[in-house]
Amino acid sequence: MRRTLAATTTALALLAVPGPVLAADARPDTYLVSRDPVVRPEGIAVTPDGTVYVTSVTTGAVYRGRTGQPELRPFLPPGGDGRSSAAGVHADHRGRLFVAGWDTGTLFVHAPDGRLLARRTAPGAALNDLALTRDAVYVTDSATGTLWRAPLDGVAVGGLVPWLAATDFPTAPGFLNGIVVTACGRLALVADQGTGEPGTERLWRVDLAARTVTEVAVTGGQLGADGLLLEEDRLYGVVNAPDGRGGWRFTVDLALLAADRRSARVIGRSDPAGLAESPTTLARDGDRLLWVNSQLNAAAPAPPFTVTRVTGLR
């Protein structure tokens, strides 16, 4: 869920597992999520077998489809299990679906068939995005600047506890958003979209074991992103900024990370989208990237709501 410099909306990144590489002509460039006028899609996950999940921040519904098919279908109903809002989403190696419930302050965990397995609450939180390690799930909280953690032990999901508070950051976060973890599971990179003023965006390096936070030195651009995607030393982020002509531009920016993850250099940028699309998060689908057209910042949001292929960047 994004905050633009023009306005704060009421709306991951997530670390997506690369999906199967299909022939380019076997996969649509655009996926229909919903024609329902109240839906605002937000989070996306693509699993290794090509299953796509997309959340709705305004209804809590989760939609499901396949990368080879142009239309998603309702999977988890609006308001089901108390899930009246849904933002970040991630599927684990067991096929369980983890959903950040935004202003419900709740983390939902569902079985592959949609059954509710666990519901864990963080009082007063706006749970935005999440990332999984071998033994825990970490969730960003845009309301309080907290990083929450729930332990994972086999099939058991523990309670959410504050792992880092806003006071543990070098500068109090303005709007924590996307999060990814390194392959070893020790480090996280957390995007902070700041207060809405230029220059307040940050990218934080979090040592999850030591529970310490330092700022990543970013050059060539900014990575105070909505969704994040980490692939070895390449970090992708959905960012928004003024376009220099009185409007706004949304792009996926690509940065190269230093080995110690303490610095990053932006080296590439996708073709842009505007406020009418307002893309949020992204996911890897084999040899391409997909992002969610939320329309959260559009002057007059209107269906259909879609997911589209990111162009101009691989």
LOKOLKE-393181 format. One record per residue (C-alpha): x, y, z; residue in one letter; chain. Coordinates in Angstrom, 2 decimals, always signed. Example, Ala and Ser with C-alpha at 12.3 -4.5 7.8 and 13.67 -1.06 7.14 Angstrom:
+12.30/-4.50/+7.80/A/A
+13.67/-1.06/+7.14/S/A
END
This chain:
+0.00/+0.00/+0.00/M/A
+1.41/+3.29/-1.04/R/A
+1.74/+6.80/+0.17/R/A
+2.30/+9.36/-2.59/T/A
+3.75/+12.82/-1.97/L/A
+0.47/+14.26/-3.20/A/A
-1.77/+12.43/-0.77/A/A
-1.82/+9.65/+1.76/T/A
-4.16/+6.90/+0.68/T/A
-5.98/+4.57/+2.99/T/A
-4.20/+1.81/+1.39/A/A
+4.99/-5.73/-0.19/L/A
+6.61/-6.26/-1.16/A/A
+7.05/-8.97/-1.07/L/A
+9.72/-11.43/-1.91/L/A
+8.18/-13.49/-4.71/A/A
+9.50/-16.88/-5.68/V/A
+10.36/-16.91/-9.40/P/A
+7.65/-18.68/-11.36/G/A
+7.93/-21.03/-14.31/P/A
+9.22/-19.55/-17.54/V/A
+6.50/-19.97/-20.17/L/A
+6.59/-18.93/-23.78/A/A
+5.89/-15.20/-24.02/A/A
+2.83/-15.75/-26.21/D/A
+1.34/-18.19/-23.66/A/A
+0.91/-15.52/-20.99/R/A
-1.30/-12.43/-21.12/P/A
+0.19/-8.98/-20.65/D/A
-2.93/-7.95/-18.70/T/A
-4.88/-9.89/-16.07/Y/A
-8.41/-8.99/-15.04/L/A
-8.74/-8.99/-11.25/V/A
-12.29/-7.68/-10.86/S/A
-14.99/-5.55/-12.46/R/A
-16.50/-4.75/-9.05/D/A
-16.32/-0.94/-8.67/P/A
-15.43/-1.08/-4.96/V/A
-12.37/-3.28/-5.38/V/A
-8.93/-1.71/-5.12/R/A
-6.29/-4.40/-5.69/P/A
-3.10/-4.03/-3.70/E/A
-0.84/-7.03/-3.04/G/A
+0.36/-9.78/-5.37/I/A
+2.10/-13.14/-5.05/A/A
+3.14/-15.56/-7.80/V/A
+4.00/-19.11/-6.74/T/A
+6.48/-21.47/-8.46/P/A
+3.63/-23.37/-10.15/D/A
+2.24/-20.17/-11.72/G/A
-0.60/-19.44/-9.30/T/A
-1.34/-15.74/-8.86/V/A
-2.91/-14.22/-5.75/Y/A
-4.10/-10.59/-5.59/V/A
-5.60/-8.84/-2.56/T/A
-8.20/-6.07/-2.25/S/A
-7.43/-3.38/+0.30/V/A
-11.02/-2.09/+0.31/T/A
-12.90/-5.37/+0.75/T/A
-10.44/-7.94/+2.10/G/A
-11.11/-10.28/-0.82/A/A
-8.31/-12.36/-2.29/V/A
-8.39/-13.32/-5.96/Y/A
-6.63/-16.28/-7.54/R/A
-5.66/-17.24/-11.07/G/A
-2.94/-18.71/-13.27/R/A
-0.20/-16.90/-15.17/T/A
-1.36/-18.56/-18.38/G/A
-4.97/-17.37/-18.04/Q/A
-6.20/-13.76/-18.40/P/A
-8.76/-13.63/-15.58/E/A
-8.55/-14.14/-11.82/L/A
-11.45/-15.48/-9.77/R/A
-12.58/-14.82/-6.17/P/A
-10.75/-17.13/-3.77/F/A
-11.31/-15.65/-0.29/L/A
-14.54/-13.63/+0.01/P/A
-14.80/-10.00/+1.12/P/A
-14.93/-9.77/+4.91/G/A
-14.37/-13.49/+5.36/G/A
-12.90/-14.47/+8.75/D/A
-12.95/-10.76/+9.69/G/A
-10.68/-9.90/+6.77/R/A
-12.31/-6.63/+5.69/S/A
-9.06/-5.31/+4.23/S/A
-6.03/-7.04/+2.70/A/A
-2.67/-5.66/+1.59/A/A
+0.55/-7.69/+1.37/G/A
+0.33/-11.38/+0.51/V/A
+2.84/-14.23/+0.41/H/A
+2.59/-17.98/-0.17/A/A
+5.07/-20.20/+1.68/D/A
+6.63/-23.54/+0.68/H/A
+3.73/-25.38/+2.35/R/A
+1.22/-23.57/+0.14/G/A
-0.11/-21.52/+3.05/R/A
-1.21/-17.99/+2.22/L/A
-0.14/-15.19/+4.59/F/A
-2.20/-11.99/+4.25/V/A
-1.52/-8.65/+5.94/A/A
-4.88/-7.24/+6.97/G/A
-4.01/-3.52/+6.84/W/A
-6.21/-1.51/+9.24/D/A
-7.73/-4.67/+10.74/T/A
-4.33/-5.00/+12.47/G/A
-4.50/-8.71/+11.76/T/A
-2.30/-11.28/+10.05/L/A
-4.34/-14.04/+8.39/F/A
-2.92/-17.44/+7.47/V/A
-4.95/-19.65/+5.11/H/A
-4.55/-23.21/+3.89/A/A
-4.20/-23.86/+0.13/P/A
-7.94/-24.61/+0.03/D/A
-8.77/-21.30/+1.73/G/A
-9.45/-22.55/+5.27/R/A
-8.38/-20.15/+8.00/L/A
-5.43/-21.64/+9.88/L/A
-4.42/-18.74/+12.08/A/A
-5.37/-15.17/+12.87/R/A
-2.85/-13.07/+14.78/R/A
-3.57/-9.49/+15.88/T/A
-1.31/-6.49/+16.41/A/A
-3.31/-3.86/+18.34/P/A
-3.44/-0.44/+16.71/G/A
-1.44/-1.55/+13.68/A/A
-1.88/-1.05/+9.95/A/A
-0.22/-4.23/+8.70/L/A
+1.03/-3.44/+5.22/N/A
+3.54/-5.92/+3.85/D/A
+5.27/-9.09/+4.96/L/A
+8.22/-11.39/+4.36/A/A
+8.96/-14.93/+5.46/L/A
+12.08/-16.59/+6.81/T/A
+12.56/-20.22/+7.81/R/A
+11.33/-19.56/+11.35/D/A
+9.27/-16.36/+11.30/A/A
+7.08/-13.95/+9.41/V/A
+7.89/-10.22/+9.63/Y/A
+5.21/-7.60/+8.98/V/A
+5.54/-3.84/+8.47/T/A
+3.19/-1.51/+10.32/D/A
+2.53/+1.78/+8.54/S/A
+0.57/+3.26/+11.45/A/A
+3.12/+3.01/+14.26/T/A
+6.45/+2.39/+12.50/G/A
+6.75/-1.03/+14.14/T/A
+8.18/-4.18/+12.61/L/A
+6.17/-7.13/+13.93/W/A
+7.29/-10.75/+14.13/R/A
+5.39/-14.03/+14.52/A/A
+7.44/-17.22/+15.00/P/A
+6.87/-20.19/+12.70/L/A
+7.47/-23.70/+14.02/D/A
+6.42/-26.33/+11.54/G/A
+2.72/-25.73/+10.96/V/A
+2.35/-23.59/+14.09/A/A
+2.11/-19.80/+13.82/V/A
+2.95/-17.91/+17.01/G/A
+1.60/-14.59/+18.18/G/A
+2.66/-11.26/+16.72/L/A
+5.12/-9.36/+18.89/V/A
+6.81/-5.99/+18.28/P/A
+10.30/-6.87/+17.03/W/A
+11.43/-3.30/+16.39/L/A
+9.68/-0.12/+17.51/A/A
+9.82/+3.25/+15.76/A/A
+12.32/+4.39/+18.40/T/A
+14.72/+1.63/+17.32/D/A
+15.21/+3.27/+13.90/F/A
+17.85/+6.00/+13.45/P/A
+15.01/+8.28/+12.32/T/A
+11.41/+7.51/+13.23/A/A
+9.75/+5.94/+10.16/P/A
+7.12/+7.97/+8.39/G/A
+5.34/+5.13/+6.58/F/A
+6.85/+1.65/+6.64/L/A
+5.88/-0.32/+3.57/N/A
+7.67/-2.97/+1.48/G/A
+9.89/-5.61/+3.07/I/A
+12.13/-8.38/+1.75/V/A
+14.58/-10.73/+3.46/V/A
+17.92/-12.06/+2.27/T/A
+18.33/-15.73/+1.39/A/A
+20.11/-16.46/+4.67/C/A
+17.16/-15.01/+6.59/G/A
+19.30/-12.77/+8.78/R/A
+18.80/-9.41/+7.07/L/A
+15.71/-7.54/+5.95/A/A
+15.41/-4.50/+3.73/L/A
+12.46/-2.31/+4.67/V/A
+11.11/+0.58/+2.62/A/A
+9.98/+3.75/+4.37/D/A
+7.96/+6.17/+2.24/Q/A
+8.52/+8.95/+4.74/G/A
+6.22/+11.79/+5.66/T/A
+5.20/+12.72/+2.12/G/A
+7.84/+15.40/+1.76/E/A
+10.64/+14.89/-0.81/P/A
+13.80/+13.53/+0.77/G/A
+12.09/+11.78/+3.69/T/A
+12.07/+8.39/+1.92/E/A
+14.41/+5.77/+3.35/R/A
+15.56/+2.21/+2.81/L/A
+16.44/+0.46/+6.07/W/A
+18.80/-2.46/+6.61/R/A
+17.52/-4.56/+9.51/V/A
+19.61/-7.20/+11.26/D/A
+16.78/-9.45/+12.35/L/A
+18.85/-11.43/+14.85/A/A
+20.63/-8.49/+16.48/A/A
+17.49/-6.32/+16.18/R/A
+19.44/-3.33/+14.89/T/A
+18.62/-0.90/+12.07/V/A
+20.87/+1.19/+9.83/T/A
+20.04/+3.25/+6.74/E/A
+21.03/+1.96/+3.32/V/A
+22.97/+4.59/+1.36/A/A
+21.05/+4.84/-1.93/V/A
+22.53/+6.63/-4.95/T/A
+21.06/+7.30/-8.38/G/A
+17.48/+7.42/-7.13/G/A
+15.38/+6.53/-4.11/Q/A
+13.97/+3.26/-2.82/L/A
+11.34/+4.46/-0.37/G/A
+9.19/+2.01/-2.25/A/A
+5.79/+0.42/-1.98/D/A
+6.51/-3.13/-3.12/G/A
+10.02/-4.60/-3.01/L/A
+11.49/-7.66/-4.73/L/A
+14.96/-8.99/-3.89/L/A
+16.88/-11.34/-6.19/E/A
+20.44/-11.90/-4.92/E/A
+22.08/-8.45/-5.25/D/A
+19.30/-6.92/-7.34/R/A
+16.57/-4.99/-5.55/L/A
+13.43/-3.88/-7.38/Y/A
+11.03/-1.32/-5.91/G/A
+7.77/+0.31/-7.02/V/A
+8.38/+4.01/-6.44/V/A
+6.45/+7.19/-7.18/N/A
+7.72/+10.72/-7.69/A/A
+6.78/+13.99/-9.42/P/A
+7.18/+13.74/-13.18/D/A
+8.42/+17.31/-13.57/G/A
+5.28/+18.34/-15.46/R/A
+2.91/+18.73/-12.56/G/A
+1.93/+15.08/-12.44/G/A
+3.16/+11.85/-10.91/W/A
+5.14/+8.94/-12.27/R/A
+5.15/+5.36/-10.97/F/A
+8.06/+3.13/-11.97/T/A
+9.82/-0.04/-10.97/V/A
+13.37/+1.00/-10.11/D/A
+16.23/-1.50/-10.06/L/A
+19.21/-1.13/-7.75/A/A
+22.41/-3.11/-7.26/L/A
+23.15/-3.84/-3.62/L/A
+26.58/-3.99/-2.03/A/A
+27.54/-7.36/-0.59/A/A
+26.98/-6.11/+2.95/D/A
+23.61/-4.59/+1.95/R/A
+24.67/-1.23/+3.35/R/A
+24.55/+0.64/+0.04/S/A
+22.55/+0.46/-3.18/A/A
+22.91/+2.08/-6.60/R/A
+19.87/+2.56/-8.84/V/A
+20.81/+1.36/-12.33/I/A
+17.52/+0.95/-14.17/G/A
+13.94/+2.12/-14.39/R/A
+10.84/+0.68/-16.06/S/A
+8.47/+2.44/-18.38/D/A
+6.27/+4.71/-16.23/P/A
+2.63/+4.54/-15.22/A/A
+0.52/+7.44/-14.00/G/A
-1.96/+8.22/-11.26/L/A
-4.75/+6.60/-13.25/A/A
-3.05/+3.22/-12.74/E/A
-1.26/+3.88/-9.42/S/A
+0.69/+0.60/-9.34/P/A
+1.52/-0.77/-5.91/T/A
+3.39/-4.03/-5.49/T/A
+5.19/-6.36/-7.87/L/A
+6.09/-10.01/-8.30/A/A
+8.34/-12.11/-10.50/R/A
+6.76/-14.37/-13.11/D/A
+9.65/-16.24/-14.72/G/A
+11.37/-13.88/-17.15/D/A
+9.14/-10.88/-16.45/R/A
+7.70/-8.69/-13.71/L/A
+4.04/-8.04/-12.92/L/A
+2.58/-5.13/-10.96/W/A
-0.84/-4.30/-9.53/V/A
-2.82/-1.35/-10.92/N/A
-4.52/-0.31/-7.69/S/A
-6.09/+2.98/-8.92/Q/A
-5.78/+4.12/-5.30/L/A
-4.62/+7.59/-6.37/N/A
-6.75/+7.91/-9.49/A/A
-9.04/+10.92/-9.68/A/A
-11.97/+8.65/-10.55/A/A
-11.14/+4.96/-9.97/P/A
-13.09/+2.74/-12.34/A/A
-13.16/-0.94/-13.22/P/A
-11.80/-3.11/-14.58/P/A
-9.00/-3.53/-12.04/F/A
-5.96/-5.22/-13.47/T/A
-2.47/-6.63/-13.09/V/A
-0.12/-5.89/-15.98/T/A
+3.35/-6.77/-17.18/R/A
+6.07/-4.28/-16.30/V/A
+7.71/-3.01/-19.48/T/A
+11.11/-1.45/-20.08/G/A
+12.84/-3.51/-17.39/L/A
+13.55/-7.17/-16.75/R/A
END
